[in-house]
Amino acid sequence: MTDSYAAMYRRSIDDPDGFWAEQARRIDWERPFDQVCDTSHPPFARWFVGGRTNLCHNAVDRHAATRPGDAALIWVSSEVGQERVYTFSELQAEVEVMAAILAGQGVRAGDRVLIYLPMIPEAAFAMLACARLGAVHSVVFGGFASHALANRIDDAEPVLIVSADAGSRNGRIVPYKPLLDEAIRLAAHKPAKVLMIDRGLSPFGRVADRDLDHAALRERLWGTRVPCEWLPSDAISYTLYTSGTTGRPKGVQRDVGGHAVALATSMALIYDGRAGETFFSTSDIGWVVGHSYIVYGPLIAGMATLMYEGTPVSPDAAVWWRLVEQYRVTVMFSAPTAVRVLKKQDPACLTRHDLSSLRALFLAGEPLDEPTARWIADAIGKPVIDNYWQTETGWPILTLARGVEPAAPKFGSPGVPMPGYRVQLLDEQTGAVLEAPNQKGLLAIAYPLPPGCMQTVWRDDERFVRTYWSSVPGRQVYSTFDWALRDEDGYYFILGRSDDVINVAGHRLGTREIEECIAGHPAVAEVAVVGVADALKGQVAMAFAVLKDPARAATPQAALALEGEILKRVDQQLGAVARPSRVRFVQLLPKTRSGKLLRRAIQAVCEQRDPGDLITLDDPAALQQIRELVAGAG
Ligand code: AMP
């Protein structure tokens, strides 16, 4: 191992085979690999070819064998007022019985299992049970509603869905079952079985011959041994849907061996998380952070992982810090929006508890603004480390390798490239690599992506190549679709997306998906959705709709009623997470002469910035009307 960031990074680029073969020792292999990386079919890369391993073995069984009584999964719900600690041996028993239930329903390696669950231990059991069997899990965030869920069901074609009666948000019960039933009704693909976990929060109806009772099956099968299925390193471990620039979300597909090695590497070199300690990520299993750093990463590293159901401010804003003290959390992971929420609360809440166990707080998922970073760093007196990555990569592209050397963060910058990432900044027009510092370019990664990154788009290799690897003429590089610059010291600064993806409270949303939903309302002729800067959430979605009959919004009352109807439609179809902050009605939308919607100009006007070069605008009146609406809203 190397002892400086620069030496570690250089080696990962100059001698990738040597570097990754060494990192691969962090996990157990049933059969060793013959080749570190197969690069014979760019832009595809196969990691640890010939090796066989299992994620569940590495996350659970190997620790249960040596440290059965150590804490593995700590579940805390401030929503239902429950806490429960599972040791590695208890976790293994729970995962095995879940695997027995799934296997009993005919789930086999390669089959898809869709998981639509709130933050309850069974979510982790189900994911790990799939990993154990070699089934491909596809977790759908609980905040998504029927239509969004139906799209994902149709793409993943699961043989079975695991769900629950309800989640809880801010003390309000959120029933899941009616949304799921409606989603299955809408979907063309019908899963054979639905495994229902009944939390006793919300009564629900069962569909005969389809809906299974988890509690009864668990009791019947308790104690059944289900061995881990040894899988080829490049078998598919999971798919996770993420938004892009089309209305159709992409299934990001990840492998088994590369994924396990990358996460183990990141736990050691980036997060400096050590076996026997506690890792606390405040994310949700429906997002990539939840996959990598609630479930797999900490457990692979032999750490206890703290899974939390609730908000950062209930019962009060001290709740997370109480958990840090109580469970001796050493590494914590959250998002800037959560910190901005805390910032509005009594600052004494942050110092009420003993935070001496905590070494660092990592924040990711959206830009970390300097005031927020400074405020939390001062308030808790710990290093606050930004990390930049994407669902596609599965682990950080840019941050500081705290496990290698404690480099000082620079406010406003997530840091420097992590091992194996050949990060480049490209000129948008020419595709030329920008070598000089302080130039804005597209953030790209040269082939091959390091282990743990997406293998492809689920069932759509062509889309993978076209979407990610074809944006620079004549060169095959991976585009992140983010703008960035690098300063004289090699630190990167992220400057926003180059496409129509927006980021609301760290949640990535495609504006097209929201537009398609709104355009389905019978009164709407056309709509544009843009992301607008917001002090709390980073961005919020704002919709501008042209009506088929403008009389529908002739009076303020009528406009408000119609806006309410449209927002309700978004809630019901996509989920509250995608709901725009406003829907405004306009006579026309700003477009280029060739008819292309000028979302960036709308965004600029909403943010009271100069929309830039508008010579191509077909009708300036369109933008003027939006300008007046925004000014009128004060
Ligand atoms: P997701 O796939 O949901 O994780 O979203 C990834 C996108 O979120 C990136 O492409 C960025 O646009 C943004 N993002 C994530 N982390 C950061 C960060 N630390 N700083 C700035 N933007 C970020």
Boltz pocket constraint, residues with backbone or C-beta under 6 A from the ligand:
constraints:
  - pocket:
      binder: B
      contacts: [[A, 242], [A, 288], [A, 363], [A, 364], [A, 365], [A, 366], [A, 367], [A, 368], [A, 386], [A, 387], [A, 388], [A, 389], [A, 390], [A, 391], [A, 392], [A, 414], [A, 480], [A, 481], [A, 482], [A, 494], [A, 496], [A, 497], [A, 503], [A, 506], [A, 507], [A, 508]]
      max_distance: 6.0
